[in-house]
Each structure stands twice: as structure tokens, then as C-alpha cells.
Amino acid sequence: MPELPEVETTRRGIQPHLEGRTIKDLIVRQPKLRWPVPESLNLLVSGHRVSSVARRGKYLLLNLPNGAVMVHLGMSGSLYLVSAGQPAGFHDHVDLVLDSGMALRLTDPRRFGSVLWQPLGESHELLSKLGPEPLSDDFTVDYLRQCCSGRKQAIKQFIMNSQVVVGVGNIYANEALFKAGIHPKRAAGNISTARLSRFVDEIRTVLAKAIEQGGTTLKDFVGGDGQPGYFKQQLNVYGRGGELCYGCQSTLKEIRLGQRSTVYCPECQR
């Protein structure tokens, strides 16, 4: 699944092609995505100018004068800029046709993505309970310490809860925990303030580096410019179970935690 860096990379890729452009038409070939595409969406967006392209968690927000189009890439979705009228493939479900002669096309083989609407001045129910952005000033050690207090849940599962903080998905939770030296199964409420402080810093660092390098190359992901990300070559633990730790040369262990693959170093992470 595309994680926060992949979604941010996509946002940056499509932003210069959408901002300031007027939407001429919305073509929906398959409305049955994770949630149905609103039937009235074409009427709501046609003729309006895109003022900005933002992101909240893993949702892209195409801001218009009367609201925002909310796009989620789901498990395997991608956004491409194509010439308006370019023949659509079997998995090309939605086109946002622009006055530039281009169209923003959502391709989603598994149909777990979504295209929804958020009226101006309202907060969609999918966004209203989200925690702070991990790269924002609101995500601090004091905030995380308060959230962790008394919690027995494993820290890896805890930090992946979008109501705690958005966008720390499986890949980057593995990586940040390794860099912070924290065992993924350690209880969230049993981590010192000093170690939580380092964890916050490492979450920020690993996400910022991934965004800078274009996201993590996964089999289903390419950025908004059609180019794959390049962060995978720098992963320390994710996908490396059974291999040697880059730090201490111990064998990395792979377990299932919350139904997700979790890789860690038994020597470096406590």
C-alpha cells in the first residue's frame, strides 16, 4: 500500500499540473471503488478552478472554491497525467479533465482507492479523527508520551494507528523503530521519554528522506510523474528478514505483528 511518502511524492508530482487549472469534466467509468464515487461529483467540480493540491494523511485534497475532491490510492492505486481523450485501460476508473488538455487519471486494479467529496467548511468523517501529521510541529515527544501513557499495546501497532499520528505505515514504522533502537513488541507505555524523543526524531527523519527520494519503490507504486520511488535501496530492515543487520551483523528476525510483517534486530533493538 502506498504510504505517506508515496502519497506526498504523488502530490508534488501532480501539483504543478493541477493548481490554477479549471476542471472541465469528470469521467467515472467505475463508480464502485472502496466507497462509491458520489453521483453528484461531476456537477460539484465541473467549471471550478483548482486552488491547491494538499494532503491529509494518505488522502490527497484537490481544493476548489466549494470544497475538495478527496482521493485515496488504496492498495494499488496510481494517478497519472494523460492527454484528455487518451483511450482508457481496463483499470482506469476516473478521469479529471482539465482545461489544459490533460486529464488526471486514477488507475486502480484492486479498486480499494476512493474519490470522495468534502464540502467547503466541513471535515469529512474519514479525516475528522486523524492524528497530527508526523512532520508537523504538533507531533512532539510530549504529545507522544501522553498518548503512550499506560498503554500496553506493542509500540509498532500503536504508532501505526492513524488516530495517534497519520502516515506512519508498516515500512516506515519498521525503519524508525530500528533507528531508534526500540523493539517493535515493547509496550508503548513502557518506553522512556528519552527513547520516545529519539523515536519522534527518527520518524521525522525516515519520512523526510523517503519523500526527498521519491517514496519507496513497491510493485504497484509510481509517482504522479510516472517515475518509481528510490528509497527502497536504503531500507535497513523492512524486507530483509534473515539477512545481516547493517549495524551489528546479527541476523534480522521477521515476525507477524498485527497481521503485518515486522523485521527487527534482536541485538540493536530493546
C-alpha positions as CSV (number, residue, x, y, z in Angstrom):
1,M,0.0,0.0,0.0
2,P,1.4,3.5,-0.8
3,E,2.4,5.1,2.4
4,L,2.7,8.8,3.3
5,P,5.9,9.5,1.4
6,E,4.5,7.9,-1.7
7,V,1.3,10.0,-1.4
8,E,3.3,13.1,-0.8
9,T,5.5,12.3,-3.8
10,T,2.4,11.9,-5.9
11,R,1.0,15.3,-4.6
12,R,4.2,17.0,-5.5
13,G,4.2,15.4,-8.9
14,I,0.6,16.4,-9.9
15,Q,0.6,19.8,-8.1
16,P,2.1,22.0,-10.9
17,H,-0.3,20.4,-13.5
18,L,-3.5,21.0,-11.4
19,E,-3.1,24.2,-9.5
20,G,-4.7,27.1,-11.3
21,R,-6.4,24.8,-13.8
22,T,-10.2,24.6,-14.3
23,I,-11.9,21.2,-14.3
24,K,-13.9,20.7,-17.5
25,D,-15.4,17.3,-16.8
26,L,-15.3,14.3,-14.5
27,I,-15.4,10.9,-16.2
28,V,-16.3,8.0,-14.0
29,R,-16.0,4.6,-15.7
30,Q,-16.3,2.5,-12.5
31,P,-18.0,4.2,-9.5
32,K,-17.7,1.1,-7.3
33,L,-14.4,1.8,-5.6
34,R,-13.8,1.3,-1.9
35,W,-16.7,3.7,-1.4
36,P,-19.0,4.7,-4.2
37,V,-18.0,7.8,-6.2
38,P,-20.7,10.4,-5.4
39,E,-23.2,10.6,-8.2
40,S,-23.3,14.4,-8.0
41,L,-19.5,14.8,-8.1
42,N,-19.3,15.9,-11.7
43,L,-21.8,18.7,-11.1
44,L,-19.9,19.7,-8.0
45,V,-16.5,20.0,-9.6
46,S,-17.1,21.0,-13.3
47,G,-16.3,24.6,-14.1
48,H,-14.3,25.1,-10.9
49,R,-10.7,26.1,-10.6
50,V,-8.2,24.0,-8.5
51,S,-6.8,26.4,-6.0
52,S,-4.3,24.0,-4.3
53,V,-3.3,20.3,-4.0
54,A,-2.9,19.3,-0.4
55,R,-2.5,16.1,1.6
56,R,-4.0,15.0,4.9
57,G,-2.6,11.6,6.0
58,K,-2.8,9.4,2.9
59,Y,-5.6,11.5,1.3
60,L,-5.0,13.9,-1.5
61,L,-7.2,17.0,-1.4
62,L,-7.9,18.9,-4.7
63,N,-9.2,22.1,-3.2
64,L,-11.9,24.0,-5.1
65,P,-13.9,27.1,-4.2
66,N,-16.8,25.0,-3.0
67,G,-15.0,22.1,-1.4
68,A,-12.4,19.5,-2.1
69,V,-12.1,16.3,-4.1
70,M,-10.6,13.6,-1.7
71,V,-8.5,10.9,-3.4
72,H,-7.1,7.9,-1.7
73,L,-4.9,5.5,-3.6
74,G,-5.9,2.4,-1.6
75,M,-3.8,-0.7,-2.0
76,S,-2.6,-0.3,-5.6
77,G,-3.9,3.0,-7.0
78,S,-1.9,5.4,-9.0
79,L,-2.5,8.8,-10.5
80,Y,-1.3,9.7,-14.0
81,L,-1.4,12.8,-16.1
82,V,-2.5,11.8,-19.6
83,S,-3.8,13.6,-22.7
84,A,-7.5,14.2,-22.4
85,G,-9.2,11.7,-24.6
86,Q,-6.4,9.1,-24.4
87,P,-8.1,5.7,-24.5
88,A,-8.6,4.2,-21.1
89,G,-7.4,0.8,-19.9
90,F,-9.4,-1.7,-18.0
91,H,-8.3,-0.4,-14.6
92,D,-8.6,3.3,-15.5
93,H,-11.6,4.2,-13.4
94,V,-11.8,8.0,-13.1
95,D,-10.6,11.0,-15.2
96,L,-10.5,14.6,-14.1
97,V,-10.4,16.5,-17.3
98,L,-8.6,19.9,-17.2
99,D,-8.7,23.0,-19.4
100,S,-5.0,22.4,-20.2
101,G,-5.9,19.5,-22.5
102,M,-4.6,17.0,-19.9
103,A,-6.5,14.7,-17.5
104,L,-5.7,13.3,-14.1
105,R,-6.4,9.6,-14.3
106,L,-6.9,7.2,-11.4
107,T,-5.8,3.7,-12.2
108,D,-6.7,1.1,-9.5
109,P,-6.6,-2.6,-10.3
110,R,-7.9,-3.7,-6.8
111,R,-10.4,-0.9,-6.5
112,F,-9.6,-0.2,-2.9
113,G,-9.0,3.5,-3.6
114,S,-11.6,6.2,-3.4
115,V,-12.7,9.5,-4.9
116,L,-15.0,11.4,-2.5
117,W,-16.2,14.9,-1.8
118,Q,-15.6,17.2,1.2
119,P,-17.9,20.4,1.2
120,L,-16.3,23.7,2.0
121,G,-16.1,24.4,5.7
122,E,-16.8,20.8,6.7
123,S,-14.5,18.0,7.8
124,H,-15.2,14.6,6.2
125,E,-15.7,11.8,8.7
126,L,-12.7,10.0,7.3
127,L,-10.5,13.0,8.2
128,S,-12.1,14.3,11.3
129,K,-10.4,11.9,13.7
130,L,-7.0,11.7,12.2
131,G,-4.0,12.5,14.5
132,P,-1.3,15.1,13.7
133,E,0.9,15.0,10.7
134,P,4.3,13.4,11.7
135,L,6.3,16.2,10.1
136,S,4.2,19.0,11.7
137,D,5.0,20.9,14.9
138,D,2.1,19.1,16.6
139,F,3.9,15.8,16.6
140,T,6.2,16.2,19.7
141,V,7.6,13.9,22.3
142,D,5.3,15.4,24.9
143,Y,2.3,14.6,22.7
144,L,3.5,11.1,22.1
145,R,4.3,10.5,25.7
146,Q,0.8,11.5,26.7
147,C,-0.6,9.1,24.1
148,C,1.6,6.2,25.2
149,S,0.9,6.7,28.9
150,G,-0.5,3.5,30.4
151,R,-0.8,1.7,27.0
152,K,0.2,-2.0,26.8
153,Q,-0.1,-2.3,23.1
154,A,3.1,-3.0,21.2
155,I,4.7,0.2,20.1
156,K,4.7,-0.7,16.4
157,Q,1.0,-1.3,16.3
158,F,0.4,1.8,18.4
159,I,2.4,4.1,16.2
160,M,0.6,2.9,13.1
161,N,-2.8,4.0,14.5
162,S,-3.8,7.0,12.4
163,Q,-5.7,8.5,15.3
164,V,-2.3,8.7,17.1
165,V,-0.3,10.1,14.2
166,V,-1.1,9.8,10.5
167,G,1.0,8.2,7.8
168,V,3.5,6.0,9.8
169,G,2.7,2.8,7.9
170,N,4.4,-0.6,8.1
171,I,7.6,0.2,6.1
172,Y,8.5,3.3,8.0
173,A,7.4,2.1,11.4
174,N,9.9,-0.8,10.9
175,E,12.6,1.6,9.9
176,A,12.1,4.3,12.5
177,L,11.9,1.7,15.3
178,F,15.3,0.2,14.1
179,K,16.9,3.6,14.0
180,A,15.6,4.4,17.5
181,G,16.7,1.1,18.9
182,I,13.2,0.2,20.1
183,H,11.9,-3.4,19.9
184,P,8.6,-3.4,18.0
185,K,6.9,-5.5,20.6
186,R,7.8,-3.3,23.5
187,A,4.7,-1.9,25.3
188,A,4.0,1.7,24.2
189,G,3.6,2.8,27.9
190,N,7.0,1.2,28.8
191,I,9.3,3.4,26.9
192,S,11.2,6.3,28.5
193,T,10.7,9.9,27.4
194,A,14.3,10.0,26.2
195,R,13.7,7.0,23.9
196,L,10.4,8.4,22.7
197,S,12.2,11.6,21.9
198,R,14.6,9.7,19.7
199,F,11.7,7.8,18.1
200,V,9.9,11.0,17.2
201,D,13.1,12.3,15.6
202,E,13.7,9.1,13.6
203,I,10.1,9.0,12.4
204,R,10.6,12.6,11.1
205,T,14.0,11.7,9.5
206,V,12.9,8.5,7.8
207,L,9.8,10.0,6.3
208,A,11.6,13.2,5.2
209,K,14.3,11.2,3.5
210,A,11.7,9.0,1.8
211,I,9.8,12.0,0.5
212,E,13.1,13.6,-0.7
213,Q,14.0,10.5,-2.7
214,G,10.6,9.9,-4.1
215,G,9.0,7.3,-1.9
216,T,9.6,3.6,-1.7
217,T,9.6,1.5,-4.8
218,L,6.8,-1.0,-4.5
219,K,5.5,-3.3,-7.3
220,D,2.3,-1.2,-7.6
221,F,3.6,2.3,-7.0
222,V,4.8,5.0,-9.3
223,G,4.8,8.7,-8.6
224,G,2.5,11.3,-10.2
225,D,5.1,11.8,-12.9
226,G,5.2,8.1,-13.7
227,Q,8.5,7.6,-12.1
228,P,9.2,5.0,-9.4
229,G,10.5,6.0,-6.0
230,Y,14.1,5.3,-5.0
231,F,14.0,4.8,-1.2
232,K,13.9,1.0,-1.1
233,Q,17.6,0.7,-1.7
234,Q,18.2,2.4,1.7
235,L,15.9,0.4,3.9
236,N,17.7,-1.0,6.9
237,V,15.2,-3.8,8.0
238,Y,12.0,-3.9,6.0
239,G,12.0,-6.8,3.6
240,R,15.4,-8.0,5.0
241,G,14.3,-10.8,7.4
242,G,17.0,-13.4,7.8
243,E,19.7,-11.1,6.4
244,L,22.5,-9.5,8.5
245,C,22.0,-6.2,10.4
246,Y,23.9,-3.4,8.8
247,G,24.9,-2.2,12.3
248,C,25.9,-5.3,14.3
249,Q,25.9,-8.1,11.8
250,S,23.3,-10.1,13.7
251,T,20.6,-11.9,11.8
252,L,17.5,-9.9,11.4
253,K,14.3,-11.5,12.7
254,E,10.9,-11.4,10.9
255,I,7.7,-11.9,12.8
256,R,4.0,-11.1,12.3
257,L,2.7,-8.3,14.4
258,G,-0.9,-7.2,14.0
259,Q,-1.0,-9.2,10.8
260,R,1.9,-7.2,9.3
261,S,5.4,-8.3,8.5
262,T,7.8,-6.9,11.2
263,V,11.5,-7.1,10.9
264,Y,13.9,-6.1,13.6
265,C,17.4,-6.7,15.0
266,P,17.4,-8.6,18.3
267,E,20.6,-7.0,19.4
268,C,20.2,-3.4,18.3
269,Q,16.5,-3.1,19.4
270,R,15.5,-3.5,23.0
